[in-house]
């Protein structure tokens, strides 16, 4: 099946293994059944049947293209030099499928920052490790700390769960008052701020040790910076399509930090999975069939999902054969 985030099929005739997926043929992004080919399993490869999760595959650049994102599944074949996986194991593809293994970042278990990174993604294996790594690296993982989470989507809902598991006080910050019940009663946040409510934001000024900002839409940073205590940290995980306006004076006067963070490396990803298992941290998902994928993409573009679509490939294929 698919083990890369955006698999170009230009060399489809060069590989001996027949494969089946759903591909976009043009920039409409519409996905439909597609037969192609893959290379044979190499001596250091792991092949598995997978369940793919849709998220950032809204932007296509090369056609035909079979998108794969946030991949988990069951091992069906291993190469002769693979000794840590066996057929039948449940596995996941983390945020990368390749790195140089020789640069300084790779030597420090930070393969996700390798200049030769080959990327891919998964709810815990992408969104989960991204928020976990950010909380850990910036020291926002100590019991009693007050952490704000901006946005309650795929990354945001997992950030709430991880921060709570670390023992932090968690405040969700959102433009939408209707998300308050979900944030507090279902996800376990302690408090909720409506960012458009000036009185609420004023009352919360200077109360937070750090903020994880997961929003990709353009938004003002100053109100968030004002929520931080002195020495507080605003960590940006979203990717706005325009540069944000960054006021410098409030940073100077409070020795505050604005930073960015991507996913962690393989070692930290395994650490995150173990932590999630120990604390029963699970992503909130909606399981769909492959036949529903184009509707799911439309809903995804509108933000109409809580909080990840999971494509049940195995049952979809079984249904086509019955």
C-alpha positions as CSV (number, residue, x, y, z in Angstrom):
1,X,0.0,0.0,0.0
2,X,1.2,3.6,0.6
3,X,4.1,4.6,2.9
4,X,4.9,8.1,1.8
5,X,3.1,11.3,2.2
6,X,2.9,12.2,-1.5
7,X,3.9,9.3,-3.8
8,X,4.7,10.4,-7.4
9,X,3.9,7.7,-9.9
10,X,6.0,8.9,-12.9
11,X,8.1,5.7,-12.8
12,X,5.1,3.4,-12.3
13,X,6.3,1.1,-15.1
14,X,9.7,0.5,-13.6
15,X,8.6,-1.5,-10.6
16,X,7.4,-5.2,-10.5
17,X,4.9,-5.2,-7.6
18,X,1.3,-4.5,-8.6
19,X,-0.5,-2.1,-6.3
20,X,-3.8,-0.3,-6.0
21,X,-4.7,3.0,-4.5
22,X,-6.8,6.1,-5.1
23,X,-5.1,8.9,-7.1
24,X,-5.6,12.5,-8.1
25,X,-5.1,13.0,-11.8
26,X,-5.2,16.8,-11.9
27,X,-5.4,19.9,-9.7
28,X,-9.1,19.3,-8.9
29,X,-7.8,16.9,-6.3
30,X,-10.6,14.4,-7.0
31,X,-9.5,10.9,-6.0
32,X,-10.5,7.8,-7.9
33,X,-9.3,4.1,-8.1
34,X,-5.8,3.7,-9.6
35,X,-3.6,0.7,-10.5
36,X,0.1,1.3,-10.3
37,X,3.3,-0.6,-9.4
38,X,5.9,-0.5,-6.6
39,X,9.4,-1.8,-6.1
40,X,10.0,-5.1,-4.5
41,X,10.6,-5.2,-0.7
42,X,14.2,-4.5,0.0
43,X,16.4,-6.2,2.6
44,X,15.9,-3.3,5.0
45,X,12.2,-2.6,4.1
46,X,9.0,-3.4,6.0
47,X,5.8,-3.8,3.9
48,X,2.4,-3.6,5.4
49,X,-1.3,-3.2,4.7
50,X,-2.3,0.1,5.9
51,X,-5.0,2.4,7.1
52,X,-4.4,6.0,5.9
53,X,-5.6,9.2,7.6
54,X,-6.4,12.3,5.6
55,X,-5.1,15.7,6.7
56,X,-2.6,17.8,4.7
57,X,-3.2,16.1,1.4
58,X,-5.4,19.0,0.3
59,X,-2.5,20.5,-1.8
60,X,-1.4,18.4,-4.8
61,X,1.5,19.3,-7.1
62,X,2.4,16.3,-9.2
63,X,0.0,14.0,-11.1
64,X,-1.1,11.3,-11.1
65,X,-0.6,11.2,-7.3
66,X,-1.6,8.7,-4.6
67,X,-1.7,10.7,-1.4
68,X,-0.8,8.9,1.8
69,X,-0.8,10.5,5.2
70,X,-0.7,9.3,8.8
71,X,-0.1,5.7,8.1
72,X,-0.6,2.7,10.4
73,X,-1.2,-1.0,9.6
74,X,-0.1,-4.6,9.9
75,X,3.2,-6.0,8.7
76,X,2.9,-8.4,5.8
77,X,6.5,-8.8,4.7
78,X,10.0,-7.8,6.1
79,X,13.4,-7.7,4.4
80,X,16.2,-10.0,5.3
81,X,18.0,-7.4,7.4
82,X,15.0,-6.4,9.4
83,X,15.2,-7.8,13.0
84,X,12.9,-5.5,15.0
85,X,9.6,-6.2,13.2
86,X,7.9,-9.4,12.1
87,X,4.9,-10.3,10.0
88,X,1.7,-9.6,11.9
89,X,3.1,-6.7,14.0
90,X,1.0,-3.5,14.2
91,X,3.2,-0.6,13.1
92,X,3.0,3.0,12.1
93,X,5.0,5.2,9.7
94,X,6.2,8.2,11.7
95,X,6.7,11.7,10.3
96,X,9.5,10.5,8.0
97,X,10.4,7.6,5.9
98,X,14.0,8.6,5.2
99,X,16.9,10.7,6.4
100,X,20.7,10.8,5.8
101,X,21.6,9.3,9.3
102,X,24.9,11.2,9.2
103,X,24.2,14.9,9.9
104,X,24.3,16.5,13.3
105,X,20.5,16.4,13.7
106,X,20.3,12.7,12.8
107,X,23.2,12.0,15.3
108,X,21.1,13.7,18.0
109,X,17.9,11.6,17.3
110,X,16.3,14.6,15.5
111,X,15.8,13.0,12.1
112,X,12.8,15.2,11.5
113,X,15.1,18.1,11.1
114,X,17.5,16.4,8.7
115,X,18.1,18.5,5.5
116,X,17.5,15.3,3.5
117,X,14.3,14.4,5.2
118,X,11.7,12.3,3.3
119,X,8.5,13.0,5.1
120,X,5.1,11.4,5.8
121,X,2.5,11.8,8.7
122,X,-0.2,10.0,11.5
123,X,-2.6,11.3,14.3
124,X,-0.3,10.3,17.1
125,X,2.6,9.8,14.6
126,X,2.3,13.3,13.3
127,X,0.0,15.6,15.3
128,X,0.7,13.7,18.5
129,X,4.5,13.8,18.2
130,X,4.4,17.4,17.1
131,X,2.6,18.6,20.2
132,X,4.4,16.2,22.5
133,X,7.8,17.2,21.2
134,X,6.9,20.9,21.5
135,X,5.7,20.6,25.1
136,X,8.8,18.6,26.1
137,X,11.4,20.7,24.3
138,X,10.1,24.0,25.6
139,X,9.8,22.8,29.1
140,X,6.0,23.0,29.2
141,X,5.6,19.5,30.7
142,X,5.9,20.1,34.4
143,X,3.0,19.5,36.8
144,X,1.3,22.8,37.9
145,X,2.4,24.8,34.8
146,X,-0.3,26.8,33.1
147,X,-0.4,26.0,29.3
148,X,-2.6,27.6,26.7
149,X,-3.7,25.7,23.6
150,X,-4.8,27.8,20.6
151,X,-7.1,26.0,18.3
152,X,-9.1,22.8,18.9
153,X,-8.4,20.8,15.8
154,X,-6.3,17.8,15.0
155,X,-3.2,19.1,16.8
156,X,-5.1,21.1,19.4
157,X,-7.2,18.3,20.8
158,X,-4.1,16.1,21.3
159,X,-2.1,19.0,22.8
160,X,-4.9,19.3,25.5
161,X,-4.6,15.6,26.2
162,X,-0.8,15.5,26.5
163,X,-0.6,18.7,28.5
164,X,-3.2,17.3,31.0
165,X,-1.3,14.0,31.2
166,X,1.8,16.0,32.1
167,X,-0.1,17.5,35.0
168,X,-0.5,21.0,33.6
169,X,-3.4,23.4,34.0
170,X,-4.8,23.7,30.5
171,X,-6.7,26.6,28.9
172,X,-8.1,26.3,25.4
173,X,-8.1,29.5,23.5
174,X,-10.5,29.7,20.6
175,X,-12.5,32.1,18.5
176,X,-15.6,29.9,18.9
177,X,-17.6,29.9,22.1
178,X,-19.4,26.7,21.0
179,X,-16.2,24.7,21.5
180,X,-16.1,25.3,25.3
181,X,-18.2,22.3,26.3
182,X,-16.2,20.0,24.1
183,X,-12.9,21.4,25.4
184,X,-13.8,21.1,29.1
185,X,-16.2,18.2,29.4
186,X,-14.9,15.9,26.8
187,X,-11.2,16.7,26.4
188,X,-10.5,17.7,30.0
189,X,-9.3,21.3,29.7
190,X,-9.5,23.3,32.9
191,X,-10.6,26.6,31.4
192,X,-11.6,28.2,28.1
193,X,-11.0,31.6,26.6
194,X,-12.9,33.1,23.7
195,X,-10.1,35.1,22.0
196,X,-12.6,37.6,20.6
197,X,-13.8,38.5,24.1
198,X,-11.6,41.4,25.2
199,X,-12.7,41.1,28.8
200,X,-11.8,37.4,29.1
201,X,-8.4,38.0,27.4
202,X,-7.7,41.0,29.7
203,X,-8.5,39.0,32.8
204,X,-6.1,36.2,31.7
205,X,-3.1,38.5,30.9
206,X,0.2,37.3,32.4
207,X,-1.1,34.0,33.7
208,X,0.4,31.4,31.3
209,X,3.8,29.8,31.3
210,X,3.5,28.8,27.7
211,X,1.1,28.6,24.7
212,X,1.0,26.0,21.9
213,X,-0.5,27.8,18.9
214,X,-1.9,25.2,16.4
215,X,-3.9,27.6,14.2
216,X,-2.9,27.9,10.5
217,X,-5.3,30.8,9.8
218,X,-3.9,34.3,10.0
219,X,-4.4,35.7,13.5
220,X,-2.9,38.4,15.8
221,X,-0.1,37.3,18.0
222,X,-0.1,40.2,20.4
223,X,-3.1,39.1,22.4
224,X,-1.5,35.7,22.9
225,X,1.9,37.2,23.9
226,X,0.0,39.3,26.5
227,X,-1.3,36.1,28.1
228,X,2.2,34.9,28.9
229,X,4.0,35.4,32.2
230,X,7.5,36.9,32.1
231,X,9.8,34.3,30.4
232,X,6.8,32.7,28.8
233,X,6.9,30.9,25.5
234,X,4.6,31.1,22.5
235,X,5.3,28.0,20.3
236,X,3.9,28.2,16.7
237,X,2.8,24.9,15.1
238,X,0.4,26.2,12.5
239,X,1.5,27.4,9.1
240,X,-0.3,30.6,8.0
241,X,-0.1,31.4,4.3
242,X,1.1,34.9,5.1
243,X,3.8,36.1,7.6
244,X,2.2,37.1,10.9
245,X,2.8,40.5,12.5
246,X,5.2,40.1,15.4
247,X,5.4,43.0,17.9
248,X,8.8,43.1,19.5
249,X,8.4,45.5,22.5
250,X,6.2,43.1,24.5
251,X,8.8,40.4,24.0
252,X,11.6,42.6,25.3
253,X,9.7,43.8,28.4
254,X,8.8,40.3,29.5
255,X,11.8,38.4,28.1
256,X,9.2,36.3,26.2
257,X,9.9,33.9,23.4
258,X,8.1,33.2,20.1
259,X,9.4,30.0,18.5
260,X,8.4,27.3,16.1
261,X,8.5,23.5,16.2
262,X,8.0,20.5,14.0
263,X,7.8,16.9,14.9
264,X,10.3,14.9,17.0
265,X,12.7,12.2,15.8
266,X,12.2,8.4,15.9
267,X,13.4,8.0,19.4
268,X,11.1,10.6,20.8
269,X,8.2,9.3,18.7
270,X,8.6,5.9,20.4
271,X,8.7,7.7,23.7
272,X,5.5,9.5,22.8
273,X,3.7,6.3,21.8
274,X,4.7,4.7,25.1
275,X,3.6,7.7,27.1
276,X,0.3,7.8,25.2
277,X,-0.3,4.1,25.9
278,X,0.5,4.6,29.6
279,X,-1.9,7.5,29.9
280,X,-4.6,6.2,27.5
281,X,-4.2,9.1,25.1
282,X,-6.1,8.5,21.9
283,X,-6.9,10.7,19.0
284,X,-10.6,11.5,18.3
285,X,-11.4,10.0,14.9
286,X,-14.1,9.5,12.4
287,X,-13.8,6.2,10.5
288,X,-14.8,6.3,6.8
289,X,-14.6,4.0,3.8
290,X,-12.4,4.8,0.8
291,X,-15.5,5.6,-1.3
292,X,-16.2,8.5,1.0
293,X,-12.8,10.1,0.6
294,X,-13.8,12.9,-1.7
295,X,-16.6,14.1,0.5
296,X,-14.1,13.8,3.4
297,X,-11.7,16.1,1.6
298,X,-14.4,18.7,1.1
299,X,-15.4,18.5,4.8
300,X,-11.7,18.7,5.8
301,X,-11.3,21.9,3.8
302,X,-14.3,23.4,5.8
303,X,-12.9,22.2,9.1
304,X,-15.8,19.8,9.5
305,X,-14.1,16.9,11.3
306,X,-13.5,15.8,14.9
307,X,-10.6,15.5,14.6
308,X,-9.2,13.1,12.1
309,X,-10.6,11.0,9.3
310,X,-9.5,7.4,9.3
311,X,-9.8,5.5,6.0
312,X,-10.7,1.9,6.6
313,X,-8.9,0.5,3.6
314,X,-9.2,-3.2,4.6
315,X,-12.9,-3.3,4.9
316,X,-13.3,-1.1,1.8
317,X,-11.3,-3.5,-0.3
318,X,-13.2,-6.5,1.3
319,X,-16.5,-4.9,0.3
320,X,-15.4,-4.5,-3.3
321,X,-14.6,-8.3,-3.5
322,X,-17.8,-9.5,-2.0
